[in-house]
Amino acid sequence: MKVAILGYGTVGSAVVKALIENEKIIKARCGQNIIPVIALARSVKKNSLIPVTQNADEILNRKDIDVFVELMGGVKEPFAIIKQLLKKKKNVVTANKAMLAYHRYELEKLASNLAFGYEASVAGAIPIIKVLKEGLSANHILNIKGILNGTSNYILTHMSQKGSDFKEVLKRAQELGYAEADPSFDIEGFDAAHKLLILASIAYGIRAVPEDILIEGISGISNEDVYFANEFGFTIKLLGVAKAQDSKVELRVHPTMLSKNEMIAKVDGVMNAVSIRGDMLGESLYYGAGAGGLATASAVISDLLDIARGQLKTPMFGFKSDMKYSLLPIEDIYTKYYLRLKVEDKIGVLSKITQMMSENSISIDSFLQKPKADETYSTLFFTTHHTFEKSIKNLIHTLKKQKFIKTSPFMMRIE
Ligand SMILES: NC(=O)c1ccc[n+]([C@@H]2O[C@H](COP(=O)([O-])OP(=O)(O)OC[C@H]3O[C@@H](n4cnc5c(N)ncnc54)[C@H](OP(=O)(O)O)[C@@H]3O)[C@@H](O)[C@H]2O)c1
């Protein structure tokens, strides 16, 4: 089977290297050679393992290629190329979650019965697409909770374990190559949201794009939040959450306070993990490297092996007729919350806050006042019982207008 690699960067070059180095085991497993014949890049590559061209048409017009592997990144350009390939009835494999977050259903329609592999688009080496699409296909998926971004998990782990400040750890992550020079895509939750949307397509057939769902990042988390979490037996993780209730599904990505006892709370550093609860199997947890050249190439090549065996299952998201789920509006999300407020330290402030909470039907679960930061202001921490997102947002809106509030209130959800 002849393969063209569109994009010869971190993942593309690792795919080529692994196809060459693991040639024998790959052939033994699928009964044929999988040969990377040509790659595409913008720049000239010296010492590449296969010929690399800068001319896209040279590759796209080749008739002898069986599978095109898109590893360029971006949205518009790869989408245009893949559309063109599918129209020519070519098989495609991609690791491109950003493109799939926006265009997956158009691609599904075009792909029809062609093989379209995207295992590497979510959680790197963890074969989570196959788990959901095949292994758990008899289950109603009750919920999915994922640590889907290694950069954010690295930062939160270091803040929690070493008491380091957010900016300090981010700088260290950049020095170590775990974070990009512009880290916003990772730390503001967009990368995790793209992956969550792909999983939600398989589990529920949800057609949402990133703009439709709740996305918050980790840049607002302070050492005080870490202090509170430690005091109350929580750990903070950037979590992608999908939850089904009757025919509605809530999808959200945000920093989350999790009980330290939960299995997923123990996933530290750059590692990824996905917990899936099904109505038949209960909870299951999948753990592994979420990024990196070879780890991601492992997932890309597993799709290639499936194509070689004639086993890459269609339809693309594993369901043949429309599923009955729709997206729950963000304001109807119902969960527990954590609030950090920096307030003027004077008589009556606490009672005003609790009054506002009760006016919004919010009931307090726990409360802590941190020893004073300075002479005139105190930091107050609250956790609430279950309440609606719209209630907590109303409360924050009202609090922001109060003279006794020093800095904008900070809120986090609790699972
Ligand atoms: N890196 C990971 O750990 C990881 C994990 C999971 C998924 N992914 C996904 O895998 C894909 C590739 O990621 P990566 O980290 O390998 O990216 P990368 O290192 O930036 O490599 C991208 C490659 O594509 C080439 N390219 C980009 N735009 C092009 C264009 N318009 N024409 C021709 N060539 C073009 C680049 O050429 P030049 O070399 O000349 O710049 C480069 O060789 C992305 O969709 C990413 O989200 C990556």
The ligand as a Gaussian input file, in Angstrom:
#p B3LYP/6-31G(d) Opt

LIG

0 1
 N        2.626000      17.368000      17.389000
 C        1.815000      16.582000      18.079000
 O        2.195000      16.031000      19.105000
 C        0.421000      16.312000      17.582000
 C       -0.419000      15.463000      18.324000
 C       -1.706000      15.176000      17.851000
 C       -2.142000      15.762000      16.687000
 N       -1.310000      16.617000      16.010000
 C       -1.807000      17.206000      14.771000
 O       -1.010000      16.747000      13.702000
 C       -0.896000      17.755000      12.706000
 C        0.570000      18.041000      12.456000
 O        1.175000      18.499000      13.641000
 P        2.763000      18.694000      13.752000
 O        3.038000      18.958000      15.176000
 O        3.466000      17.590000      13.068000
 O        2.947000      20.041000      12.928000
 P        4.328000      20.657000      12.361000
 O        5.499000      20.090000      13.069000
 O        4.128000      22.128000      12.333000
 O        4.388000      20.093000      10.851000
 C        3.536000      20.552000       9.842000
 C        4.122000      20.122000       8.517000
 O        3.210000      20.488000       7.492000
 C        3.878000      21.290000       6.525000
 N        2.905000      22.263000       6.031000
 C        2.094000      23.067000       6.747000
 N        1.323000      23.825000       5.932000
 C        1.688000      23.486000       4.674000
 C        1.273000      23.911000       3.402000
 N        0.384000      24.870000       3.249000
 N        1.859000      23.339000       2.316000
 C        2.799000      22.395000       2.456000
 N        3.233000      21.935000       3.633000
 C        2.680000      22.475000       4.748000
 C        5.008000      21.959000       7.273000
 O        6.012000      22.338000       6.366000
 P        7.393000      22.996000       6.898000
 O        8.118000      21.880000       7.601000
 O        8.095000      23.410000       5.677000
 O        6.979000      24.105000       7.818000
 C        5.440000      20.825000       8.203000
 O        6.292000      19.953000       7.530000
 C       -1.692000      18.951000      13.236000
 O       -2.995000      18.919000      12.716000
 C       -1.721000      18.714000      14.730000
 O       -2.843000      19.290000      15.367000
 C       -0.049000      16.889000      16.423000

